[in-house]
Amino acid sequence: MVKRKKRPKKGIKSLERQIELHEEKLRKTIEEGNIYLEKYYGKEIASQEKAKKKKEEKSRRKGKRS
């Protein structure tokens, strides 16, 4: 069972891995010259970074309460 304090950290790590995977895919599509996938992966990375930032802020706020 995962403790409550570890949940946000695991979520952040998971998002970091997803961002890395999408950045790698983005590099490959740039090399191939696929404009549509470049836009898609760019948007995906931006949304995942936004979600990561939200989780980090939420994690900091919860840490201050305890």
Secondary structure, 3 states (H helix, E strand, C coil): CCCCCHHHHHHHHHHHHHHHHHHHHHHHHHHHCCHHHHHHHHHHHHHHHHHHHHHHHHHHHHHHHC
